[in-house]
């Protein structure tokens, strides 16, 4: 009996009793944390949605302030014609523009026309003289790029204005006059006829000849010569 070995099974739990006691508390804390996180997310999304709605409302309000609509006929009150000019259906706007931009030439007219910057106005036309020198064809291309054309003489009054304009700066510019493709006749670029005085000063038409203002008259020069040029365009009616 003294040498008899006794075996016994001892059952040990793999998890300490203290850990088992803490598990319910940890699960409760995790549940509360998850609830708080969901609540915070919902609050954040709600605030974002409210802010977006407020921004949209403010934008709509601002657009209505900048583009007020007084009635169903408001869209027809300030229409623009197909050429981009504002018509007379907005009298207050037109009056303000005229007062700000225009000074009447005399008391007999209320018409208001304006020209681009650095252009000179005479009645319903605007005129511009180049500073650089080029051939006649390059000068004409430059006028076209400005949505204009080389100057075409239409009256003695207009001619006197142009003479005065170029004499003050002592320039000898190209004008919108050249020989036809056949080279046997002179023609304004818009097809206007030449008067007798102009025809006599030019003399016989020669191929590749263009018109230039020189010594108070229109003279003939080779189109490849280098000179300044005059552009003209319609003055903008306000």
C-alpha positions in Angstrom: 0.0 0.0 0.0 2.9 2.4 0.7 4.0 2.2 -2.9 0.5 2.5 -4.4 0.1 5.6 -6.7 -3.2 7.4 -6.7 -4.3 9.3 -9.8 -6.9 12.2 -9.5 -8.4 14.4 -12.2 -8.3 18.1 -11.3 -10.5 20.3 -13.4 -9.0 23.8 -14.0 -10.8 26.4 -15.9 -8.8 28.0 -18.7 -10.3 31.4 -17.9 -9.8 33.1 -14.6 -12.8 33.8 -12.4 -12.0 37.5 -12.5 -12.2 37.6 -16.3 -15.6 35.7 -16.2 -16.8 38.2 -13.7 -15.8 41.2 -15.9 -17.3 39.9 -19.2 -20.9 41.2 -18.7 -19.6 44.7 -17.8 -17.4 44.8 -21.0 -20.3 43.8 -23.2 -22.5 46.5 -21.7 -19.8 49.1 -22.3 -19.3 48.0 -25.9 -23.1 48.2 -26.4 -23.2 51.8 -25.1 -20.2 52.8 -27.2 -21.9 51.4 -30.4 -25.1 53.3 -29.5 -23.2 56.5 -29.0 -21.3 56.1 -32.3 -24.5 55.6 -34.2 -26.1 58.6 -32.5 -23.1 60.8 -33.4 -23.2 59.7 -37.0 -26.9 60.4 -37.3 -26.4 63.8 -35.8 -23.5 64.6 -38.1 -25.5 63.6 -41.2 -28.5 65.6 -40.1 -26.4 68.7 -39.6 -24.8 68.3 -43.0 -28.2 68.0 -44.7 -29.5 71.1 -42.9 -26.4 73.0 -44.0 -26.9 72.0 -47.7 -30.5 73.0 -47.5 -29.5 76.4 -46.1 -26.9 76.9 -48.8 -29.5 76.1 -51.5 -32.0 78.5 -50.0 -29.4 81.3 -49.8 -28.3 80.8 -53.4 -32.0 80.9 -54.6 -32.5 84.1 -52.6 -29.4 85.7 -54.0 -30.4 84.8 -57.6 -33.8 86.4 -57.1 -32.2 89.5 -55.7 -29.9 89.8 -58.7 -32.6 89.0 -61.2 -35.9 90.3 -59.8 -39.1 89.4 -61.6 -41.8 91.9 -61.1 -44.5 90.2 -63.1 -45.4 87.8 -66.0 -44.4 90.4 -68.6 -41.0 91.2 -67.0 -39.2 88.9 -69.5 -40.6 91.0 -72.3 -39.7 94.3 -70.8 -35.9 94.1 -71.3 -35.4 92.1 -74.4 -32.4 92.4 -76.7 -32.6 92.5 -80.5 -30.9 89.9 -82.7 -27.9 92.2 -83.2 -27.3 92.4 -79.4 -28.5 96.0 -79.0 -30.8 96.8 -76.2 -34.2 98.1 -77.3 -36.2 100.9 -75.9 -38.4 98.7 -73.7 -36.0 99.4 -70.7 -36.3 103.2 -70.5 -34.7 103.6 -67.1 -31.6 101.5 -68.0 -31.2 103.3 -71.4 -31.5 106.7 -69.7 -28.8 105.8 -67.1 -26.5 104.5 -69.8 -26.9 107.6 -71.9 -26.3 109.8 -68.9 -23.2 107.9 -68.0 -21.7 107.3 -71.4 -22.9 110.0 -73.8 -22.7 113.7 -74.0 -25.1 115.0 -76.7 -23.3 116.9 -79.5 -26.2 119.4 -79.6 -29.6 119.9 -78.1 -31.4 118.7 -81.3 -30.8 115.0 -80.8 -31.2 112.5 -78.1 -29.4 109.7 -80.0 -26.5 108.2 -78.1 -23.8 106.3 -79.9 -20.5 105.1 -78.5 -17.2 103.7 -80.1 -14.6 101.2 -79.0 -11.7 102.5 -77.0 -9.2 104.6 -79.0 -11.7 105.0 -81.9 -13.0 108.4 -83.0 -16.7 108.9 -83.6 -18.3 111.0 -86.3 -22.1 110.9 -86.4 -23.0 107.2 -86.8 -19.5 105.9 -87.6 -16.3 105.1 -85.6 -12.8 105.5 -87.1 -9.4 104.1 -86.1 -5.9 104.8 -87.6 -3.2 102.1 -87.2 0.1 102.9 -85.7 2.1 100.3 -87.6 2.6 100.0 -91.3 1.6 97.1 -93.5 0.5 96.4 -97.1 -3.0 97.2 -98.2 -4.2 93.6 -97.9 -2.8 93.1 -94.4 -4.4 96.4 -93.4 -7.8 95.1 -94.7 -7.3 91.8 -92.8 -6.7 93.7 -89.6 -9.9 95.8 -90.0 -11.8 92.6 -90.6 -10.4 91.1 -87.4 -11.8 94.2 -85.6 -15.2 93.5 -87.2 -14.7 96.6 -89.3 -13.6 97.5 -92.8 -11.2 100.0 -94.4 -12.7 103.5 -94.7 -15.0 104.2 -97.7 -15.7 107.8 -98.5 -19.4 108.6 -98.6 -19.7 112.3 -98.3 -17.6 115.5 -98.5 -18.4 116.2 -94.8 -17.0 112.8 -93.8 -14.0 113.4 -96.0 -13.2 116.6 -94.3 -13.4 114.9 -90.9 -10.9 112.2 -92.1 -8.6 114.8 -93.5 -8.5 116.7 -90.2 -7.9 113.4 -88.3 -4.9 112.3 -90.4 -3.4 115.8 -90.8 -3.1 116.2 -87.1 -0.9 113.1 -86.9 0.6 113.5 -90.4 -0.3 110.1 -91.6 -0.7 108.7 -95.1 -3.1 105.8 -94.7 -4.6 103.2 -96.9 -8.3 103.4 -97.6 -10.9 100.9 -98.9 -10.2 101.6 -102.5 -8.5 99.3 -105.0 -8.5 98.3 -108.7 -10.8 95.4 -109.7 -9.4 91.9 -110.3 -9.1 92.7 -113.9 -7.1 95.8 -113.1 -9.0 98.0 -115.5 -11.2 100.0 -113.0 -11.3 101.4 -109.5 -13.8 100.2 -106.9 -14.6 100.8 -103.3 -14.5 97.6 -101.2 -18.3 97.9 -100.5 -19.2 98.4 -104.1 -20.0 102.1 -103.8 -19.4 104.1 -107.0 -16.6 106.6 -107.3 -17.4 110.3 -107.9 -15.8 112.1 -110.8 -13.4 114.1 -108.6 -12.0 110.9 -107.0 -11.7 109.2 -110.4 -9.8 112.1 -111.9 -7.3 112.3 -109.0 -6.6 108.6 -109.3 -5.9 108.6 -113.0 -5.9 105.5 -115.1 -6.4 102.2 -113.2 -3.4 99.9 -113.1 -3.3 96.3 -111.8 -2.5 95.8 -108.2 -3.1 99.4 -107.3 -4.8 100.6 -104.1 -6.0 104.0 -102.8 -4.1 106.1 -100.2 -4.8 109.5 -98.7 -1.9 111.8 -99.6 -1.5 115.6 -99.9 -5.2 116.2 -99.3 -6.3 113.9 -102.0 -6.7 110.2 -102.9 -3.7 108.9 -104.8 -2.8 105.5 -106.4 -0.1 103.3 -104.8 1.1 99.8 -105.3 -0.9 97.5 -102.9 2.3 96.0 -101.7 3.7 99.3 -100.4 3.9 99.8 -96.7 1.6 102.3 -95.0 -0.8 102.8 -92.2 -4.6 102.3 -92.7 -8.0 103.5 -91.6 -10.7 101.2 -90.3 -14.4 102.2 -89.9 -17.3 100.5 -88.2 -20.8 101.4 -87.0 -21.1 103.2 -83.7 -23.0 101.3 -81.1 -26.4 102.7 -80.4 -27.3 102.9 -76.8 
